[in-house]
Amino acid sequence: MVDAASGEILGLAGQELFYRQPVPKDENSYQKRQRSRESEVWGRVVELVGPPAEGVRFVHVFDRGADNLDVFCHRRAQRTDWVIRAAKLHRVVEEADAEQVGERDGAQRRSLRAMLMKQPLSGTYELSVHATKDHEARTARMQIRFARDHSSPQATDEISARHRLRRADAIGRRNARGRSAERSSTPAPF
């Protein structure tokens, strides 16, 4: 946490250590879905930090691992702001003009990549990329662009509910042996 007035670093608001467990070789798809996912950590940290007090602003800074709907919904529920290094640039987003913020009917839908490319270039930097077995080492020139999130709380809540229902439905379609099972429409918890 940083004091907004002085810029002094006060400490860490919250953290959760996550140890990646080796995946069993004979794991089936049902067992894989039951395993804790690394992406769930971000939502739990947002909940751990909680909402800001009146007149206080929390800004969570995320890496690409937090680029998922569950985190967005946790963040919205806790009334916090965020900065994220986007991972899913193909995602369709609603882009609103200044007069249209909050009006979903006036928003244009486009990929996150297309929306970001319309934004002014805020800066650049070079990143050294190490060699892999398939690629030589190189230096990548990175561009920094950003845009404001104009999604309404109502829209996020509607998307979240549909996402939970779809996820529960997909889990309910197959049982542990891979055979069709009865469909479920019970919302899955975060």
N, C-alpha and C positions, 0 to 999 in steps of 0.2 A: 504494500500500500504506500501511496505517496501523498504527502500533504499538498493540497492544491495551491495553497497560498505561498508556502516556502520552497516547495519542490523537494523537501526532505524525505528520504526513504524511511518509512515507518516500520516496514516488515512485510511478511507474507500473509495474505488474507486467508488462504486455505490451500491445502494440497492433499493429494492421495497418491501414495506410491502404488504402482501397478507392476507386478512381475509377470512377464509373458511366460505362460506354462507351455512346455513342449506339447505339440498336438499328437495324441496317440495315433499310430499308423492305421489301426483298424476302426477308427472313429467313423460312425455313420452320420448322415445329415441331421437326424433327430438329435443325436448327442452334441453335434456341433452347435445347434441352435440353443441348447441348454447351457452351454459354456458361457461364462462371463465374457463380455466383449470389452475390448479396450476403449471403444468409443463411449461406453456408458460412464467412464470415469469423469468426463467433463461435466455431464449433467449433475452427478453427485457433488462435485466441487462447487458448482453454482449454487446448489441447495445448501451446502455446508456454509458458504459465505453468507447466504441469505440476502434479503432485500436491504437496500440502503435506508437509513433514517431520513426523515423529512428534511429537505434542503441539502442532502448529500447525494453525490453521484458516484456509482461504481461503474468502472469500465473494465470488463474482463478482456484479457489479451490471450488469444487462442492460436495454436498452430493448426495445421491442416487436419489433424485427427479429430477436431471438434466440428468439422464441417458436415453436420448432419441435423436432421429435423428434431431429434430428441433434445439436443443442446439448445436449439433455437427456442423450443417450447419452454424448457426450464428457465432460460434467460428471460423470456417474456413474462413468465409467471412471477419471477423475482424482481421485475421492473429494473433491470440493469442494462447498461449499454455494453457494446462489445466491439472488438477489432479482431478480425480473423484473417489468416492467410488461406484463401479459398483453395479448395482441392477439386471441387466439382464445377468446372467452368461451363459445362453443358447444361446445367440446371436452368430451368425456365423461371424467370423472376418477373415481377410486375414493376414497371418503372413509371413513376408518377412525376409530373411537372410540379413546380412549387404550388400552383393553384389547385392541383389535384390531389395533394397529399391527403390520405384518408378516404378518398373517393375511389373505390375499386373499379367503378364503371369506366372512368376516364384513363385508367392505367393501361400502358402498352405492355404486352408480354413479349419477352425475348430472352435469349440465352444470357447468362451472367457474363460470359466472354464478350458478347456484342455490346452489352450495356457498359462494361468497364472500358472497352475500346473507345467509346464516345466521351469518356471522362478525360480531363486534362492530365498530362503527364506530370506527376508530382516529383519525380526524381528517378535516378538510375543508379545501379551499382553493379560491380562485377563479382561473380561467384565462381570459385574454383570447384570444378566437378572432377572427382577422382575417377581414375580408370576402372573399368570393370572388365570381365572376361570378354564381353562383346563390344565394348566401346573404349576408345582412347581417352585419356585425360583431356579436359578442355576448360576454357573459361567462358562462362555464359554471361551475357549482359542482361541484367534484370531490369524491368520497368516497374515503377510503383504508381498505381492508380487506385482510387478509392471512390466509393459511392455510399450514400446514406441509405439505410434500410427503411423503406416506407411501408412495410407490411403492417396492417392494422392488427390489434390484439384479437379482434373477432375472426379475421381471416386465418391467423395462426392457430387459434383454437379449433376452427373448423377443419383445417388441414391435419392438425394433430389427432383429432378424433377419427378422421378417415384413415390416417396412417395406422393408428392402433388397431382399428377394426380389420384392415387389410392384413396386418401382420398376424393377428390372432387367427384370421381366416386361413391364411397360408399355412400356419403351423397346424391347424386343425384338419387340413386336407389329407395329410399323410401320417400314419402312425410310425412307431419305431422300426418296423420291418419294411417300410416303404410302400405298404398297401394303402389303398384309399381308405380314409376314415371319415366319420361323420363331420360335416362342416360345422365350424363354431363361429359365432359372431360376437363372442364375449370380448370386450376390450382388454387388451394386454396392458398391464401396468408398465410404467416407465422403469 
